Every structure is written in C-alpha cells, then in structure tokens.
Amino acid sequence: MRKKIVAGNWKMNLDYHEGLSLFSEIINMINDEVTGRQEAVVCSPFIHIHSLAHLAKHYTKISLGAQNAHQAESGAFTGEISAKMIKSVGATYVILGHSERRQYFGESNKLLAKKTDTALKNGLKPIFCIGETLQQREANQYFDIIKSQLDEGVFHLGETEFSELVLAYEPVWAIGTGVTASSDQAQEIHAFIRREIAAKYNQDIADATTILYGGSCTPKNAPDLFAQPDIDGGLIGGASLKSRDFVDIVKVFNL
C-alpha cells in the first residue's frame, strides 16, 4: 500500500513563537485524533525546524521538512541553506520545485535535478513539485509540461533513488486563488504521472510512488480529492496555518 501523506507548507509565514504555538496545537491534535497510518509533515521556515523537532521527538505520526535547499553541499553561498544543515536539525523531507520557487526565483528543471541529487545524498526525502500554469492548461500543454518536468527533473535517478521521492502535483492556477482543480481533473493528471513513472521504471515503482495534490486543498474538498485512486494526500498551503483545518485534512485518511 502506498504511503498516505499530508504535508503542510507554511511558506514565509509565522515568527518563531507563532510557529511553536501552532505546531504544539497540531501535534497534540494529531496525537489525540489521528487513528490511521497516514503521515503528517510540517514544512516550516528554517528558523523553526530545530525547535519543532524537539517538540515532536516523542510523536511518531508527524515529521518535519524544509521548503527549499541549495544544490551545493557547502560553500560561499551567502544566505543559503544546505541539505546537510537541514538534515542535522531534524528534518526528513524537503520541498523542491515548488511553483513559487520556479516562478519567483527562476528555478529550472536542470537546477532542480541537482537539488534533488544533493537532497538524496544527504538523507532527505524530496517532495518534488510539478504542475502547469493557467496559460499552459488553456493551451492544452499540461501533459507536455508535466512530462518535461519529470524527464528533466527526476527521471535521471535510478530506481532506488527514485523510490525515495514523493511527488506533488500543483495546478499553478489553483494555488492561493481559491480555485481548486476538480477531483476528475486532479485524478487525470495523477494517473498520467503514474503512467509516466511506469513507462520510465516499472509498474511496481509506479504503484509504490506517493503523489500528492497541492492546490487550495481544504477540509471541505479533501475527502473527494483523496478518494481518487491515484491521489495519495496533499501538499497544503493556507489551510496548514490553521491547526484545526490542517488536522481535519490529515484525518481524512483515518481508517
């Protein structure tokens, strides 16, 4: 059975004390209310990770992640954070290729391939994001865009390395807009991604790969989205900043 994951992306929100307060609420709710085998992941700003790891050390249902990592192991890159640094403070995941990194910081598939390699080398599990813009969807280019993001970003990996990845489909036109891809639209893309994985590697690896939906996911629409056969959870933005909303999304997988 594929791992079910709900990952919260706090983005550039919450000061140090606000982050600790929110996380304390989340871990207590998860401990009390989550009864399934799903995993919750909180991807916070760098300043929080070490302290959140301390708070979470006795909780097995929640993990931590970063929102980005540099492609180099170390060096003269003022202001950047390495995968080794992230791993050393208690994170096990890192978001790579988020649409905001691609859009605002010009991150290319080639660069993201390097970041993926470095993250894996340092024991981090990448949550690798792919997805199309509104213009690309309206031009019916979305399959080509997603295929190129896979081909150039992660399909250079061997089977063992690829098996460490989590993929996240982000319809860029549905991020922070309040617009959500319909469950049928999301399922269509998730199924396409899984077929591409099977064609590149094999069906067993495709069947084992966790693919998340990221695009204005809420407690209201999560049950319908997560009921789709190829959607294995969510990469949650705004709703992850509200403990009740985030935990209610995690609880969709309670069995």
C-alpha positions as CSV (number, residue, x, y, z in Angstrom):
1,M,0.0,0.0,0.0
2,R,1.3,3.5,-0.9
3,K,2.1,5.8,2.0
4,K,-0.6,8.4,2.6
5,I,0.9,11.8,3.4
6,V,-0.5,15.2,4.2
7,A,2.3,17.9,4.1
8,G,1.8,21.4,5.3
9,N,3.8,24.2,3.7
10,W,3.9,27.2,5.9
11,K,5.7,29.3,3.3
12,M,7.1,32.6,4.6
13,N,4.6,32.9,7.5
14,L,4.8,32.9,11.3
15,D,7.6,34.2,13.5
16,Y,9.4,31.9,15.8
17,H,7.0,31.9,18.7
18,E,3.9,31.8,16.5
19,G,5.3,28.7,14.7
20,L,6.0,26.9,18.0
21,S,2.5,27.7,19.2
22,L,0.8,26.4,16.0
23,F,2.9,23.3,16.0
24,S,2.1,22.5,19.6
25,E,-1.6,22.6,18.8
26,I,-1.1,20.4,15.7
27,I,0.9,17.7,17.4
28,N,-1.5,17.4,20.3
29,M,-4.5,17.2,18.0
30,I,-2.7,14.6,15.8
31,N,-1.8,12.5,18.8
32,D,-5.4,12.5,20.1
33,E,-7.3,12.3,16.8
34,V,-5.3,10.6,14.1
35,T,-6.0,6.8,14.1
36,G,-4.8,5.7,10.6
37,R,-1.3,5.0,9.3
38,Q,-1.0,8.3,7.4
39,E,1.9,10.6,7.9
40,A,1.7,14.3,8.6
41,V,4.6,16.5,7.6
42,V,5.1,20.1,8.5
43,C,7.4,22.1,6.2
44,S,8.2,25.3,8.1
45,P,10.6,28.1,7.6
46,F,14.2,27.2,8.5
47,I,14.1,29.2,11.8
48,H,11.6,26.8,13.3
49,I,12.9,23.3,12.3
50,H,15.2,22.6,15.2
51,S,12.7,23.6,17.9
52,L,9.8,21.8,16.2
53,A,12.0,18.7,16.1
54,H,12.5,18.9,19.8
55,L,8.7,19.2,20.4
56,A,8.0,16.3,18.0
57,K,10.6,13.9,19.2
58,H,8.1,11.7,21.1
59,Y,5.5,11.8,18.3
60,T,5.6,9.1,15.6
61,K,2.8,10.4,13.4
62,I,4.4,13.7,12.4
63,S,7.6,14.6,10.5
64,L,9.4,17.8,9.6
65,G,10.5,19.2,6.3
66,A,12.2,22.3,4.8
67,Q,10.8,24.4,2.0
68,N,14.0,24.5,-0.1
69,A,17.6,23.5,-0.1
70,H,20.7,24.6,-2.1
71,Q,22.1,22.4,-4.8
72,A,25.7,22.5,-3.4
73,E,27.0,20.6,-0.5
74,S,28.5,23.7,1.1
75,G,30.5,26.8,0.0
76,A,30.4,30.5,-0.4
77,F,26.6,30.9,-1.0
78,T,25.7,33.7,1.4
79,G,22.1,33.3,2.8
80,E,21.6,29.8,1.5
81,I,20.9,26.6,3.5
82,S,22.4,23.2,2.6
83,A,20.7,19.8,2.7
84,K,23.2,18.6,5.3
85,M,22.2,21.6,7.5
86,I,18.5,20.8,7.1
87,K,19.1,17.1,8.0
88,S,21.2,18.0,11.0
89,V,18.4,19.9,12.8
90,G,15.8,17.1,12.5
91,A,14.0,17.4,9.1
92,T,13.5,14.4,7.0
93,Y,11.7,16.0,4.0
94,V,12.4,19.0,1.7
95,I,10.1,20.6,-0.8
96,L,11.8,21.1,-4.1
97,G,10.5,22.8,-7.3
98,H,7.5,24.5,-5.7
99,S,5.8,26.7,-8.3
100,E,6.7,29.8,-6.3
101,R,10.4,28.8,-6.5
102,R,10.1,28.2,-10.2
103,Q,8.2,31.5,-10.8
104,Y,9.9,34.0,-8.5
105,F,13.4,32.5,-8.3
106,G,13.8,31.1,-11.8
107,E,14.5,27.6,-10.7
108,S,14.8,25.3,-13.8
109,N,14.3,21.6,-14.1
110,K,18.1,21.3,-14.6
111,L,18.8,23.1,-11.3
112,L,16.1,21.1,-9.5
113,A,17.7,17.8,-10.7
114,K,20.9,18.9,-9.0
115,K,19.0,19.9,-5.8
116,T,17.3,16.5,-5.8
117,D,20.6,14.7,-6.1
118,T,22.1,16.7,-3.2
119,A,19.0,16.2,-1.0
120,L,19.0,12.4,-1.5
121,K,22.7,12.2,-0.9
122,N,22.2,13.8,2.5
123,G,19.3,11.6,3.5
124,L,16.4,13.9,2.8
125,K,13.2,12.8,1.0
126,P,12.3,15.4,-1.6
127,I,8.7,16.4,-2.1
128,F,9.2,17.2,-5.8
129,C,6.6,19.6,-7.2
130,I,5.3,19.6,-10.8
131,G,2.4,21.4,-12.5
132,E,1.2,23.7,-15.2
133,T,0.2,27.4,-15.3
134,L,-3.2,28.6,-16.3
135,Q,-1.8,29.6,-19.7
136,Q,-0.4,26.2,-20.3
137,R,-3.6,24.5,-19.3
138,E,-5.7,26.7,-21.5
139,A,-3.3,25.9,-24.4
140,N,-3.7,22.1,-23.7
141,Q,0.0,21.9,-23.0
142,Y,-0.2,20.5,-19.5
143,F,0.7,16.9,-20.3
144,D,3.8,18.0,-22.2
145,I,4.8,20.4,-19.4
146,I,4.5,17.8,-16.7
147,K,6.3,15.2,-18.8
148,S,9.2,17.6,-19.3
149,Q,9.4,18.4,-15.6
150,L,9.6,14.7,-14.8
151,D,12.0,13.9,-17.6
152,E,14.4,16.8,-16.8
153,G,13.9,16.9,-13.0
154,V,13.8,13.4,-11.6
155,F,13.9,10.7,-14.3
156,H,17.7,10.7,-14.3
157,L,17.5,8.9,-11.0
158,G,18.0,5.2,-10.6
159,E,15.1,3.0,-9.3
160,T,16.4,3.0,-5.7
161,E,16.8,6.8,-5.6
162,F,13.5,7.5,-7.3
163,S,11.8,5.3,-4.7
164,E,12.7,7.9,-2.1
165,L,10.8,10.6,-3.7
166,V,7.3,12.0,-3.0
167,L,5.8,13.8,-6.0
168,A,3.3,16.7,-5.7
169,Y,1.1,17.9,-8.5
170,E,0.4,21.6,-8.3
171,P,-2.0,23.1,-10.7
172,V,-0.4,26.5,-10.5
173,W,-3.7,28.2,-11.5
174,A,-5.2,26.8,-8.3
175,I,-2.6,27.8,-5.7
176,G,-3.8,30.6,-3.4
177,T,-6.6,31.5,-5.8
178,G,-9.4,29.7,-4.1
179,V,-9.9,27.8,-7.3
180,T,-9.4,24.0,-7.0
181,A,-8.9,21.5,-9.7
182,S,-12.0,19.2,-9.8
183,S,-11.4,15.7,-8.4
184,D,-11.6,14.4,-12.0
185,Q,-9.1,17.0,-13.3
186,A,-6.7,16.1,-10.5
187,Q,-7.1,12.4,-10.9
188,E,-6.5,12.7,-14.7
189,I,-3.1,14.3,-14.0
190,H,-2.1,12.0,-11.2
191,A,-2.9,8.9,-13.3
192,F,-0.9,10.4,-16.2
193,I,2.1,10.9,-13.8
194,R,1.8,7.3,-12.6
195,R,1.8,6.0,-16.2
196,E,4.9,8.1,-17.0
197,I,6.7,6.5,-13.9
198,A,5.7,3.1,-15.0
199,A,7.0,3.7,-18.6
200,K,10.3,5.0,-17.2
201,Y,10.8,2.5,-14.5
202,N,8.2,-0.2,-13.9
203,Q,4.7,-0.7,-12.7
204,D,5.8,-1.7,-9.2
205,I,7.6,1.5,-8.7
206,A,4.7,3.5,-10.2
207,D,2.3,1.8,-7.8
208,A,4.5,2.5,-4.8
209,T,5.1,6.2,-5.5
210,T,3.2,8.7,-3.3
211,I,1.7,11.5,-5.4
212,L,0.2,14.4,-3.5
213,Y,-2.3,17.1,-4.7
214,G,-1.4,20.7,-4.0
215,G,-3.8,23.4,-4.9
216,S,-6.2,25.1,-2.5
217,C,-6.9,21.9,-0.6
218,T,-9.3,22.3,2.3
219,P,-11.1,20.2,4.8
220,K,-14.2,20.5,2.6
221,N,-12.8,19.3,-0.7
222,A,-10.1,16.9,0.7
223,P,-12.4,13.9,1.1
224,D,-13.4,14.0,-2.6
225,L,-9.8,14.6,-3.8
226,F,-8.3,11.9,-1.6
227,A,-10.9,9.4,-2.6
228,Q,-9.4,9.3,-6.1
229,P,-7.4,6.2,-6.8
230,D,-4.1,8.0,-7.7
231,I,-4.2,10.8,-5.2
232,D,-2.3,9.9,-2.0
233,G,-2.6,13.0,0.1
234,G,-2.0,16.7,-0.2
235,L,0.6,19.5,-0.1
236,I,-1.3,22.0,1.9
237,G,-0.7,25.8,1.9
238,G,-3.1,28.2,3.6
239,A,-5.0,25.5,5.5
240,S,-1.8,24.3,7.1
241,L,-1.6,27.6,9.1
242,K,-4.8,26.7,10.9
243,S,-4.4,23.8,13.3
244,R,-8.0,22.6,13.1
245,D,-8.1,22.8,9.3
246,F,-4.8,21.0,8.8
247,V,-5.6,18.2,11.2
248,D,-9.0,17.7,9.7
249,I,-7.3,17.2,6.3
250,V,-4.9,14.7,7.9
251,K,-7.9,12.9,9.4
252,V,-9.4,12.2,6.0
253,F,-7.2,9.1,6.0
254,N,-8.4,7.8,9.4
255,L,-9.3,4.2,9.0
